[in-house]
Amino acid sequence: MKMFMLKALFLAALMFVSVLFGMQQANEGIHRMKGFHDGDFKSALTIDETNEGEVQASVLGNDVSSHDLQKKREKLEEMKAYNFFSSLGKSISNGISELTEKSVAIITDLIKGK
C-alpha cells in the first residue's frame, strides 16, 4: 500500500511539473508567433534571486514564499477547524476496521471448531 501511495504521489507531482513545463512552452511559442515581446505575458514559473541572496518564486503570477506558508500553517493551527467529512471518514474507517476484525475472528473460530 505504501509503495502504491508513493508511486501515485510521484506520478501526480510529475504531471504537475509537466503541466507547468507545457504552459511555459506555450508561452514561449506565443512570443515566437507574435514576433515581439509583450510585457503582459507572464511566465508560468519564474524564480528570481534578490541582491541579498534571497530566492523568490512565482507560480502563474502569484508570489510564493516560505513566510506565506508559515503564516498559513499558523493560522490553520490557531483555527483548529472542525472538518465534518474528516471526522465522518474516521468514524466509518473505525467501524469497518472493527467489523472486519470481528468477522475474521468469527471465521477463524469456525475453522478451529471443525
Distance bins in CASP14 RR format, pairs under 12 A and 6 or more apart:
PFRMAT RR
TARGET T0000
AUTHOR 0000-0000-0000
RMODE 2
METHOD distances of the structure
MODEL  1
1 7 0 0 0 0 0 1 0 0 0 0 0
1 8 0 0 0 0 0 1 0 0 0 0 0
2 8 0 0 0 0 0 1 0 0 0 0 0
2 9 0 0 0 0 0 1 0 0 0 0 0
3 9 0 0 0 0 0 1 0 0 0 0 0
3 10 0 0 0 0 0 1 0 0 0 0 0
4 10 0 0 0 0 0 1 0 0 0 0 0
4 11 0 0 0 0 0 1 0 0 0 0 0
5 11 0 0 0 0 0 1 0 0 0 0 0
5 12 0 0 0 0 0 1 0 0 0 0 0
6 12 0 0 0 0 0 1 0 0 0 0 0
6 13 0 0 0 0 0 1 0 0 0 0 0
7 13 0 0 0 0 0 1 0 0 0 0 0
7 14 0 0 0 0 0 1 0 0 0 0 0
8 14 0 0 0 0 0 1 0 0 0 0 0
8 15 0 0 0 0 0 1 0 0 0 0 0
9 15 0 0 0 0 0 1 0 0 0 0 0
9 16 0 0 0 0 0 1 0 0 0 0 0
10 16 0 0 0 0 0 1 0 0 0 0 0
10 17 0 0 0 0 0 1 0 0 0 0 0
11 17 0 0 0 0 0 1 0 0 0 0 0
11 18 0 0 0 0 0 1 0 0 0 0 0
12 18 0 0 0 0 0 1 0 0 0 0 0
12 19 0 0 0 0 0 1 0 0 0 0 0
13 19 0 0 0 0 0 1 0 0 0 0 0
13 20 0 0 0 0 0 1 0 0 0 0 0
14 20 0 0 0 0 0 1 0 0 0 0 0
14 21 0 0 0 0 0 1 0 0 0 0 0
15 21 0 0 0 0 0 1 0 0 0 0 0
15 22 0 0 0 0 0 1 0 0 0 0 0
16 22 0 0 0 0 0 1 0 0 0 0 0
16 23 0 0 0 0 0 1 0 0 0 0 0
16 44 0 0 0 0 0 1 0 0 0 0 0
16 45 0 0 0 0 0 1 0 0 0 0 0
16 59 0 0 0 0 0 1 0 0 0 0 0
17 23 0 0 0 0 0 1 0 0 0 0 0
17 24 0 0 0 0 0 1 0 0 0 0 0
17 44 0 0 0 0 0 1 0 0 0 0 0
17 45 0 0 0 0 1 0 0 0 0 0 0
17 59 0 0 0 0 0 1 0 0 0 0 0
18 24 0 0 0 0 0 1 0 0 0 0 0
18 25 0 0 0 0 0 1 0 0 0 0 0
18 44 0 0 0 0 0 1 0 0 0 0 0
19 25 0 0 0 0 0 1 0 0 0 0 0
19 26 0 0 0 0 0 1 0 0 0 0 0
19 44 0 0 0 0 1 0 0 0 0 0 0
19 45 0 0 0 0 0 1 0 0 0 0 0
19 59 0 0 0 0 0 1 0 0 0 0 0
19 60 0 0 0 0 0 1 0 0 0 0 0
20 26 0 0 0 0 0 1 0 0 0 0 0
20 27 0 0 0 0 0 1 0 0 0 0 0
20 43 0 0 0 0 1 0 0 0 0 0 0
20 44 1 0 1 0 0 0 0 0 0 0 0
20 45 1 0 1 0 0 0 0 0 0 0 0
20 46 0 0 0 0 0 1 0 0 0 0 0
20 47 0 0 0 0 0 1 0 0 0 0 0
20 57 0 0 0 0 0 1 0 0 0 0 0
20 58 0 0 0 0 0 1 0 0 0 0 0
20 59 1 0 0 1 0 0 0 0 0 0 0
20 60 0 0 0 0 1 0 0 0 0 0 0
21 27 0 0 0 0 0 1 0 0 0 0 0
21 28 0 0 0 0 0 1 0 0 0 0 0
21 43 0 0 0 0 0 1 0 0 0 0 0
21 44 0 0 0 0 1 0 0 0 0 0 0
21 45 0 0 0 0 1 0 0 0 0 0 0
22 28 0 0 0 0 1 0 0 0 0 0 0
22 29 0 0 0 0 0 1 0 0 0 0 0
22 43 0 0 0 0 0 1 0 0 0 0 0
22 44 1 0 0 1 0 0 0 0 0 0 0
22 45 0 0 0 0 0 1 0 0 0 0 0
23 29 0 0 0 0 0 1 0 0 0 0 0
23 30 0 0 0 0 0 1 0 0 0 0 0
23 41 0 0 0 0 0 1 0 0 0 0 0
23 42 0 0 0 0 0 1 0 0 0 0 0
23 43 0 0 0 0 1 0 0 0 0 0 0
23 44 1 1 0 0 0 0 0 0 0 0 0
23 45 0 0 0 0 1 0 0 0 0 0 0
23 46 0 0 0 0 0 1 0 0 0 0 0
23 59 0 0 0 0 0 1 0 0 0 0 0
23 60 1 0 0 1 0 0 0 0 0 0 0
23 61 0 0 0 0 0 1 0 0 0 0 0
24 30 0 0 0 0 0 1 0 0 0 0 0
24 31 0 0 0 0 0 1 0 0 0 0 0
24 41 0 0 0 0 0 1 0 0 0 0 0
24 42 0 0 0 0 0 1 0 0 0 0 0
24 43 1 0 0 1 0 0 0 0 0 0 0
24 44 1 0 1 0 0 0 0 0 0 0 0
24 45 1 0 0 1 0 0 0 0 0 0 0
24 46 0 0 0 0 1 0 0 0 0 0 0
24 47 0 0 0 0 0 1 0 0 0 0 0
24 59 0 0 0 0 0 1 0 0 0 0 0
24 60 0 0 0 0 0 1 0 0 0 0 0
25 31 0 0 0 0 0 1 0 0 0 0 0
25 32 0 0 0 0 0 1 0 0 0 0 0
25 43 0 0 0 0 0 1 0 0 0 0 0
25 44 0 0 0 0 1 0 0 0 0 0 0
25 45 0 0 0 0 0 1 0 0 0 0 0
26 32 0 0 0 0 0 1 0 0 0 0 0
26 33 0 0 0 0 0 1 0 0 0 0 0
26 41 0 0 0 0 0 1 0 0 0 0 0
26 43 0 0 0 0 0 1 0 0 0 0 0
26 44 0 0 0 0 1 0 0 0 0 0 0
27 33 0 0 0 0 0 1 0 0 0 0 0
27 34 0 0 0 0 0 1 0 0 0 0 0
27 37 0 0 0 0 0 1 0 0 0 0 0
27 38 0 0 0 0 0 1 0 0 0 0 0
27 39 0 0 0 0 0 1 0 0 0 0 0
27 40 0 0 0 0 0 1 0 0 0 0 0
27 41 1 0 0 1 0 0 0 0 0 0 0
27 42 1 0 0 1 0 0 0 0 0 0 0
27 43 1 0 1 0 0 0 0 0 0 0 0
27 44 1 0 0 1 0 0 0 0 0 0 0
27 45 0 0 0 0 0 1 0 0 0 0 0
27 46 0 0 0 0 0 1 0 0 0 0 0
27 60 0 0 0 0 0 1 0 0 0 0 0
27 61 0 0 0 0 0 1 0 0 0 0 0
28 34 0 0 0 0 0 1 0 0 0 0 0
28 35 0 0 0 0 0 1 0 0 0 0 0
28 37 0 0 0 0 0 1 0 0 0 0 0
28 41 0 0 0 0 1 0 0 0 0 0 0
28 43 0 0 0 0 1 0 0 0 0 0 0
28 44 0 0 0 0 0 1 0 0 0 0 0
29 35 0 0 0 0 1 0 0 0 0 0 0
29 41 0 0 0 0 0 1 0 0 0 0 0
30 36 0 0 0 0 0 1 0 0 0 0 0
30 37 0 0 0 0 0 1 0 0 0 0 0
30 38 0 0 0 0 1 0 0 0 0 0 0
30 39 0 0 0 0 0 1 0 0 0 0 0
30 40 0 0 0 0 0 1 0 0 0 0 0
30 41 1 0 0 1 0 0 0 0 0 0 0
30 42 0 0 0 0 0 1 0 0 0 0 0
30 43 0 0 0 0 0 1 0 0 0 0 0
30 44 0 0 0 0 0 1 0 0 0 0 0
31 37 1 0 0 1 0 0 0 0 0 0 0
31 38 1 0 0 1 0 0 0 0 0 0 0
31 39 0 0 0 0 1 0 0 0 0 0 0
31 40 0 0 0 0 0 1 0 0 0 0 0
31 41 1 0 0 1 0 0 0 0 0 0 0
31 42 0 0 0 0 0 1 0 0 0 0 0
31 43 0 0 0 0 0 1 0 0 0 0 0
32 41 0 0 0 0 0 1 0 0 0 0 0
33 41 0 0 0 0 0 1 0 0 0 0 0
34 40 0 0 0 0 0 1 0 0 0 0 0
34 41 0 0 0 0 1 0 0 0 0 0 0
35 41 0 0 0 0 0 1 0 0 0 0 0
37 43 0 0 0 0 0 1 0 0 0 0 0
40 61 0 0 0 0 0 1 0 0 0 0 0
41 61 0 0 0 0 0 1 0 0 0 0 0
42 58 1 0 0 1 0 0 0 0 0 0 0
42 59 0 0 0 0 0 1 0 0 0 0 0
42 60 1 0 0 1 0 0 0 0 0 0 0
42 61 1 0 1 0 0 0 0 0 0 0 0
42 62 0 0 0 0 0 1 0 0 0 0 0
42 63 0 0 0 0 0 1 0 0 0 0 0
43 57 0 0 0 0 0 1 0 0 0 0 0
43 58 1 0 0 1 0 0 0 0 0 0 0
43 59 0 0 0 0 1 0 0 0 0 0 0
43 60 0 0 0 0 1 0 0 0 0 0 0
43 61 0 0 0 0 1 0 0 0 0 0 0
44 57 0 0 0 0 0 1 0 0 0 0 0
44 58 0 0 0 0 1 0 0 0 0 0 0
44 59 1 0 0 1 0 0 0 0 0 0 0
44 60 1 0 0 1 0 0 0 0 0 0 0
44 61 0 0 0 0 1 0 0 0 0 0 0
44 62 0 0 0 0 0 1 0 0 0 0 0
45 56 0 0 0 0 0 1 0 0 0 0 0
45 57 1 0 0 1 0 0 0 0 0 0 0
45 58 1 0 0 1 0 0 0 0 0 0 0
45 59 1 0 1 0 0 0 0 0 0 0 0
45 60 0 0 0 0 1 0 0 0 0 0 0
45 61 0 0 0 0 1 0 0 0 0 0 0
45 62 0 0 0 0 0 1 0 0 0 0 0
45 64 0 0 0 0 1 0 0 0 0 0 0
46 55 0 0 0 0 0 1 0 0 0 0 0
46 56 0 0 0 0 1 0 0 0 0 0 0
46 57 1 0 0 1 0 0 0 0 0 0 0
46 58 1 0 1 0 0 0 0 0 0 0 0
46 59 0 0 0 0 1 0 0 0 0 0 0
46 60 0 0 0 0 1 0 0 0 0 0 0
46 61 1 0 0 1 0 0 0 0 0 0 0
46 62 0 0 0 0 0 1 0 0 0 0 0
46 63 0 0 0 0 1 0 0 0 0 0 0
46 64 0 0 0 0 0 1 0 0 0 0 0
47 54 0 0 0 0 0 1 0 0 0 0 0
47 55 1 0 0 1 0 0 0 0 0 0 0
47 56 1 0 0 1 0 0 0 0 0 0 0
47 57 1 0 1 0 0 0 0 0 0 0 0
47 58 1 0 0 1 0 0 0 0 0 0 0
47 59 0 0 0 0 1 0 0 0 0 0 0
47 63 0 0 0 0 0 1 0 0 0 0 0
47 64 0 0 0 0 1 0 0 0 0 0 0
47 65 0 0 0 0 0 1 0 0 0 0 0
48 54 0 0 0 0 1 0 0 0 0 0 0
48 55 1 0 0 1 0 0 0 0 0 0 0
48 56 1 0 1 0 0 0 0 0 0 0 0
48 57 1 0 0 1 0 0 0 0 0 0 0
48 58 1 0 0 1 0 0 0 0 0 0 0
48 63 0 0 0 0 0 1 0 0 0 0 0
48 64 0 0 0 0 0 1 0 0 0 0 0
48 65 0 0 0 0 0 1 0 0 0 0 0
49 55 1 0 1 0 0 0 0 0 0 0 0
49 56 1 0 0 1 0 0 0 0 0 0 0
49 57 0 0 0 0 0 1 0 0 0 0 0
50 56 1 0 0 1 0 0 0 0 0 0 0
50 57 0 0 0 0 0 1 0 0 0 0 0
50 65 0 0 0 0 0 1 0 0 0 0 0
54 65 0 0 0 0 1 0 0 0 0 0 0
54 66 0 0 0 0 0 1 0 0 0 0 0
54 67 0 0 0 0 0 1 0 0 0 0 0
55 63 0 0 0 0 0 1 0 0 0 0 0
55 64 0 0 0 0 0 1 0 0 0 0 0
55 65 0 0 0 0 1 0 0 0 0 0 0
55 66 0 0 0 0 1 0 0 0 0 0 0
56 62 0 0 0 0 0 1 0 0 0 0 0
56 63 1 0 0 1 0 0 0 0 0 0 0
56 64 0 0 0 0 1 0 0 0 0 0 0
56 65 1 0 0 1 0 0 0 0 0 0 0
56 66 0 0 0 0 0 1 0 0 0 0 0
56 67 0 0 0 0 0 1 0 0 0 0 0
56 68 0 0 0 0 0 1 0 0 0 0 0
57 63 1 0 0 1 0 0 0 0 0 0 0
57 64 1 0 1 0 0 0 0 0 0 0 0
57 65 1 0 0 1 0 0 0 0 0 0 0
57 66 0 0 0 0 1 0 0 0 0 0 0
57 68 0 0 0 0 0 1 0 0 0 0 0
57 69 0 0 0 0 0 1 0 0 0 0 0
58 64 1 0 0 1 0 0 0 0 0 0 0
58 65 0 0 0 0 1 0 0 0 0 0 0
58 68 0 0 0 0 0 1 0 0 0 0 0
59 65 0 0 0 0 0 1 0 0 0 0 0
59 68 0 0 0 0 0 1 0 0 0 0 0
62 68 0 0 0 0 1 0 0 0 0 0 0
63 69 0 0 0 0 0 1 0 0 0 0 0
64 72 0 0 0 0 0 1 0 0 0 0 0
65 71 0 0 0 0 1 0 0 0 0 0 0
65 72 0 0 0 0 0 1 0 0 0 0 0
66 72 0 0 0 0 0 1 0 0 0 0 0
66 73 0 0 0 0 0 1 0 0 0 0 0
67 73 0 0 0 0 0 1 0 0 0 0 0
67 74 0 0 0 0 0 1 0 0 0 0 0
68 74 0 0 0 0 0 1 0 0 0 0 0
68 75 0 0 0 0 0 1 0 0 0 0 0
69 75 0 0 0 0 0 1 0 0 0 0 0
69 76 0 0 0 0 0 1 0 0 0 0 0
70 76 0 0 0 0 0 1 0 0 0 0 0
70 77 0 0 0 0 0 1 0 0 0 0 0
71 77 0 0 0 0 0 1 0 0 0 0 0
71 78 0 0 0 0 0 1 0 0 0 0 0
72 78 0 0 0 0 0 1 0 0 0 0 0
72 79 0 0 0 0 0 1 0 0 0 0 0
73 79 0 0 0 0 0 1 0 0 0 0 0
74 80 0 0 0 0 0 1 0 0 0 0 0
75 81 0 0 0 0 0 1 0 0 0 0 0
76 83 0 0 0 0 0 1 0 0 0 0 0
81 87 0 0 0 0 0 1 0 0 0 0 0
82 88 0 0 0 0 0 1 0 0 0 0 0
83 89 0 0 0 0 1 0 0 0 0 0 0
83 90 0 0 0 0 1 0 0 0 0 0 0
84 90 0 0 0 0 0 1 0 0 0 0 0
84 91 0 0 0 0 0 1 0 0 0 0 0
85 91 0 0 0 0 0 1 0 0 0 0 0
85 92 0 0 0 0 0 1 0 0 0 0 0
86 92 0 0 0 0 0 1 0 0 0 0 0
86 93 0 0 0 0 0 1 0 0 0 0 0
87 93 0 0 0 0 0 1 0 0 0 0 0
87 94 0 0 0 0 0 1 0 0 0 0 0
88 94 0 0 0 0 0 1 0 0 0 0 0
88 95 0 0 0 0 0 1 0 0 0 0 0
89 95 0 0 0 0 1 0 0 0 0 0 0
89 96 0 0 0 0 1 0 0 0 0 0 0
89 97 0 0 0 0 0 1 0 0 0 0 0
90 96 0 0 0 0 0 1 0 0 0 0 0
90 97 0 0 0 0 0 1 0 0 0 0 0
91 97 0 0 0 0 0 1 0 0 0 0 0
91 98 0 0 0 0 0 1 0 0 0 0 0
92 98 0 0 0 0 0 1 0 0 0 0 0
92 99 0 0 0 0 0 1 0 0 0 0 0
93 99 0 0 0 0 0 1 0 0 0 0 0
93 100 0 0 0 0 0 1 0 0 0 0 0
94 100 0 0 0 0 0 1 0 0 0 0 0
94 101 0 0 0 0 0 1 0 0 0 0 0
95 101 0 0 0 0 1 0 0 0 0 0 0
95 102 0 0 0 0 1 0 0 0 0 0 0
95 103 0 0 0 0 0 1 0 0 0 0 0
96 102 0 0 0 0 0 1 0 0 0 0 0
96 103 0 0 0 0 0 1 0 0 0 0 0
97 103 0 0 0 0 0 1 0 0 0 0 0
97 104 0 0 0 0 0 1 0 0 0 0 0
98 104 0 0 0 0 0 1 0 0 0 0 0
98 105 0 0 0 0 0 1 0 0 0 0 0
99 105 0 0 0 0 0 1 0 0 0 0 0
99 106 0 0 0 0 0 1 0 0 0 0 0
100 106 0 0 0 0 0 1 0 0 0 0 0
100 107 0 0 0 0 0 1 0 0 0 0 0
101 107 0 0 0 0 0 1 0 0 0 0 0
101 108 0 0 0 0 0 1 0 0 0 0 0
102 108 0 0 0 0 0 1 0 0 0 0 0
102 109 0 0 0 0 0 1 0 0 0 0 0
103 109 0 0 0 0 0 1 0 0 0 0 0
103 110 0 0 0 0 0 1 0 0 0 0 0
104 110 0 0 0 0 0 1 0 0 0 0 0
104 111 0 0 0 0 0 1 0 0 0 0 0
105 111 0 0 0 0 0 1 0 0 0 0 0
105 112 0 0 0 0 0 1 0 0 0 0 0
106 112 0 0 0 0 0 1 0 0 0 0 0
106 113 0 0 0 0 0 1 0 0 0 0 0
107 113 0 0 0 0 0 1 0 0 0 0 0
107 114 0 0 0 0 0 1 0 0 0 0 0
108 114 0 0 0 0 0 1 0 0 0 0 0
END
